[in-house]
Amino acid sequence: WLAIGIILLFVGVTIAPTIAQNTEESQSTSRGNWLYVGGNGPGNYTKIQDAVDNASAGDTVFVFAGQYHERVNVTKTIHFLGENKSSTIIYYEFVGEPHWPTPIINIRSDRVTVSNFTVNITSGLGFCINLTHASNCSISNNILQGLYGFFIGNSSKNNEVRYNIIRSSSYSGSGLCSFYINMHHTNTTGNFIHHNHF
């Protein structure tokens, strides 16, 4: 009996780490991969759109603090996270763009998360974030600066817009304001909208 007990103990000690390792690998896979923009890490992207294009559904695109002059088109279900909402800045100037406002961040997939960014329209007419063709998305803890904060169109529903600061850009002066369009069962909580004139 003593010999059998020793054998069983030995088998248990060798199997347990293998099970733990397989479980950890499974959890890591289920969370998706992380792609990094900015910073100093090897293989980090310099453009946000390049990281988004190379991400797969369920991945996280993490953007380090910095200023990124570009527009971002999101067509897959990803987590889109900034390092800090005050210092991770995506900006664009809409000079010579079509009359209908166009977005800096255009979300065209369901279940997208956008958090911890400043999205700044430095000139012209545009939207910070457009959700016309997206549902069940979460937009939280961002600073949105420009004439328009969000556009949530007719095909969108069940989005969450929480704890964002929506305000006029510094360029706009007293004649312009940022405003918020909310449609189709969107859950809004704790958003702070200021420096508006209507």
Solvent accessible surface area in square Angstrom, and as a share of the most:
residue,aa,sasa,rsa
1,W,250,0.88
2,L,143,0.71
3,A,67,0.52
4,I,92,0.46
5,G,38,0.37
6,I,103,0.52
7,I,106,0.54
8,L,119,0.59
9,L,124,0.62
10,F,138,0.58
11,V,63,0.36
12,G,37,0.36
13,V,92,0.53
14,T,69,0.40
15,I,86,0.44
16,A,58,0.45
17,P,81,0.51
18,T,74,0.43
19,I,104,0.53
20,A,62,0.48
21,Q,107,0.48
22,N,87,0.45
23,T,66,0.38
24,E,120,0.54
25,E,94,0.42
26,S,70,0.45
27,Q,89,0.40
28,S,64,0.41
29,T,109,0.64
30,S,93,0.60
31,R,157,0.57
32,G,19,0.18
33,N,104,0.54
34,W,119,0.42
35,L,24,0.12
36,Y,84,0.32
37,V,0,0.00
38,G,17,0.17
39,G,47,0.45
40,N,158,0.81
41,G,31,0.30
42,P,141,0.88
43,G,76,0.73
44,N,36,0.18
45,Y,61,0.23
46,T,114,0.67
47,K,97,0.41
48,I,0,0.00
49,Q,40,0.18
50,D,66,0.34
51,A,0,0.00
52,V,2,0.01
53,D,85,0.44
54,N,96,0.49
55,A,5,0.04
56,S,67,0.43
57,A,77,0.59
58,G,31,0.30
59,D,8,0.04
60,T,6,0.03
61,V,0,0.00
62,F,38,0.16
63,V,0,0.00
64,F,61,0.25
65,A,47,0.36
66,G,27,0.26
67,Q,133,0.59
68,Y,21,0.08
69,H,80,0.36
70,E,18,0.08
71,R,89,0.32
72,V,2,0.01
73,N,62,0.32
74,V,0,0.00
75,T,77,0.45
76,K,49,0.21
77,T,35,0.20
78,I,1,0.00
79,H,79,0.35
80,F,0,0.00
81,L,41,0.20
82,G,2,0.02
83,E,85,0.38
84,N,73,0.37
85,K,55,0.23
86,S,72,0.46
87,S,47,0.30
88,T,0,0.00
89,I,36,0.18
90,I,0,0.00
91,Y,58,0.22
92,Y,47,0.18
93,E,62,0.28
94,F,8,0.03
95,V,113,0.65
96,G,83,0.80
97,E,52,0.23
98,P,88,0.55
99,H,177,0.79
100,W,163,0.57
101,P,9,0.06
102,T,26,0.15
103,P,15,0.09
104,I,0,0.00
105,I,0,0.00
106,N,28,0.14
107,I,0,0.00
108,R,111,0.41
109,S,18,0.12
110,D,53,0.28
111,R,145,0.53
112,V,1,0.00
113,T,31,0.18
114,V,0,0.00
115,S,14,0.09
116,N,40,0.21
117,F,0,0.00
118,T,10,0.06
119,V,0,0.00
120,N,29,0.15
121,I,0,0.00
122,T,46,0.27
123,S,34,0.22
124,G,32,0.31
125,L,58,0.29
126,G,0,0.00
127,F,6,0.02
128,C,0,0.00
129,I,0,0.00
130,N,19,0.10
131,L,0,0.00
132,T,28,0.17
133,H,94,0.42
134,A,1,0.00
135,S,12,0.08
136,N,72,0.37
137,C,2,0.01
138,S,35,0.22
139,I,0,0.00
140,S,28,0.18
141,N,54,0.28
142,N,0,0.00
143,I,13,0.07
144,L,0,0.00
145,Q,26,0.12
146,G,1,0.01
147,L,25,0.12
148,Y,34,0.13
149,G,1,0.01
150,F,0,0.00
151,F,39,0.16
152,I,0,0.00
153,G,2,0.02
154,N,109,0.56
155,S,67,0.43
156,S,0,0.00
157,K,103,0.44
158,N,72,0.37
159,N,0,0.00
160,E,65,0.29
161,V,0,0.00
162,R,79,0.29
163,Y,124,0.47
164,N,0,0.00
165,I,41,0.21
166,I,0,0.00
167,R,71,0.26
168,S,8,0.05
169,S,3,0.02
170,S,118,0.76
171,Y,82,0.31
172,S,13,0.08
173,G,39,0.38
174,S,91,0.59
175,G,69,0.66
176,L,66,0.33
177,C,2,0.01
178,S,1,0.01
179,F,57,0.24
180,Y,49,0.19
181,I,44,0.22
182,N,72,0.37
183,M,66,0.29
184,H,86,0.38
185,H,153,0.68
186,T,16,0.10
187,N,62,0.32
188,T,57,0.33
189,T,54,0.31
190,G,51,0.49
191,N,39,0.20
192,F,119,0.50
193,I,74,0.37
194,H,62,0.28
195,H,92,0.41
196,N,46,0.24
197,H,99,0.44
198,F,184,0.77
